[in-house]
Amino acid sequence: MKIKQLILAGVVTSMMSVPAMASDWFVGGAAGYQKNAYETTQLDSSVKENERDMAYQLRFGKYINDNSRVYGTYGYNSEDIGKQQTFLLSYDYLVPLGQSNVNWFVGATAGMTHTSIKEADLSSGDNFVWGGQTGFMYNINDNWSTEIGYQYLKQDYEKDVANGANTGTFSLNDTQQVYLAIDYKF
């Protein structure tokens, strides 16, 4: 748990230490494909299941300088097993690729998810998540940019389950997502 608190503290500190200089704010949205890795464990057996479906994001952030940005994201995903709402804080380091309008980015993310499982005996829960992302961003002009990215989030959703005399756990271990986003800078 300490490492999770340190990661979250680092992201929050990064967001709060934004220097007072001329920079661009941005707002945008993304749509992508998300895979959730679930696992049910009972006695000595384990069953893993991957669910895949569309995911959607709204985001708002600030470019600190030409090589750094911070942003908050609200995301939504619904599939056969359950649905998730994510509230994330992210930092990306941007690497220009030559003299083009293309940047490679790599960054860290931490936040909370609200996970609701459709099974009647499993309750919903708010859980800490952390991970990273990478991808390519293209600056269309001074106001518009688009990006394609990959994000990995380590999940902490785990609930006890009972099936007669058998007891075990049901967990969401991680989430992987590929997405296409568009942002407007102002």
N, C-alpha and C positions, 0 to 999 in steps of 0.2 A: 504494500500500500504506500510506503514511503516514496518509492520511485514514481508512482503515479502522481503523488502530491508535488514532487519536485518538477516533473514534466509540466503539470498544469501551472505551477508557480512561474516557471520559466517562460511559458507562452504568455501568461497574463502580464508579467514584467516587461516582456518585449513589446506588448501592445501599449503599455502605459508609458514606456520610455521613448515614444515617437518624438523626434526633435521638432521644434517649432520652426519649420522652414516651408517654403512654398512646395507643395506636393499635390498630387491628384487624388481625389476621392473617387471611388467607383461603386457601381451597383450593377448586378447582373444575375443571370440565371444559368442553370445547367440541367441537362437531361442525360441519363446514361443507363448503363446496365449494371446491376448489382448482384453479387453472389454472397449469400449468408451461409456459413458453415455451422450447422447444428450437430449436437451430439447427445445421445441418451445413453446413460450408463446404469446398468442394473447388475448386481452381484459381480460376476467376473466377465460380463459381456459388455460390448460397446457398439452402438449403432450410429454411424455418421450419415448425415443427409445434407446435401447442398440444395438450396433454393435459389432460383434466379428469376429476376424480374426487373422492371424499369424502376429508376430512382430519379427524383427531381430535387433541385436545390435552388434556393434564393440566397444571394450573398451581398455583403456590403463591406467595403474596406478602404484602405488608404495605401498609396504608394509612398513609402518613406523616402526613397531616392530611386535612382535608375536601376538599382540592383536588389531592392527589398520591398516587400509588401506584406501587410497584415490585413486579415479580414475575418469576419464572422459569417457563419453559414447556418441556415436552417435547411434540413433535408427531410424528405419523406420517401418511404419505400413500403410497398404492400405486396405480399406474396401469399402462397397457399398456407404456410404455417403461421404467419403473423404479420404485424406491421411495425415499422419503426419511425420515430421522429428523432432527428439528430440536431444538436445545438453545439457547434464547433467553433473554436478559435484556431486560426492557422497563421503560420509565417512561411513565406517562400523567399528563397534566394534566386534571383534571376541572372542568368548568364547569357549575354548577347552572343549570337552566332554570326560572327563576321560583321559586315556592313549592312546586313539585311534587317528587316523588321521582325525577325524571329528570335525569340528567347527560349532557352531551355530553363525550366524551373525545377527546384527540388525544395521540399519543405517538411515541416513538422506540424502535427495537429493534435489537439487535446480538447475534450469536452464531455458532454453528457448525451446519452440516448434514453429515450422512453420506448421500451419494447413491450408490445402487447401480443401475447400468443393467443391464438384462436381456441385452443383447448380449454375446456371449462375449468379444469382443475389446476391450471397454471395461471398465476396472477401476473399482471403487468409490473414493470419495474423500471426505475431510473438507475442508470449505471454509468460509470466512468468509462470512457474510451480514449485511446491514444493511437497514434500511427504517423504515417507520412504519405507524401504524394510527390509525383513527378510528372512531367509532360512538356509540351511545347506550346508557346503562346505566340500568336501572330498579331502585330499591331496594324490594323487595317488603315487607320488614320489617327489624328491626334485625339479623337474621342472614342473610337470603337476598337475593341480587341476581341479576339476569339482564341480559344485554347482547346486542346485535346489532352486529357490527363488520365492518370491511374492513381487510385488512392487505396491504401490498406489501413484498416482500423482493427485494433485488438479490442475485443469486446469482453465485458465482465458479467454478462447476464447468466445467472445460474439459479435454478429452482429445484427443490426437493420434489420427487414424485413418488407416488405409492400405487402399486398395482396388486391388490390383495396383500399377501405376505411379503411380496417383493418391494424393496425400496431402492431408490437410486436418485440420479440427478439428470436434469435436462439443461443444456447450456447452449448459448450462442457464442462460439469461440472467436470468430473473426468475420470481417466483411471486406470484400474486395469490390472495387468499382472502376469502370472505365466510363468517361463522360466527355461531352462536348459542351463548352460554355461560351457565352457571349457577355461582354461587359461594356458598360458605358462610363467613361471618365468625365468628371466635371470639376 
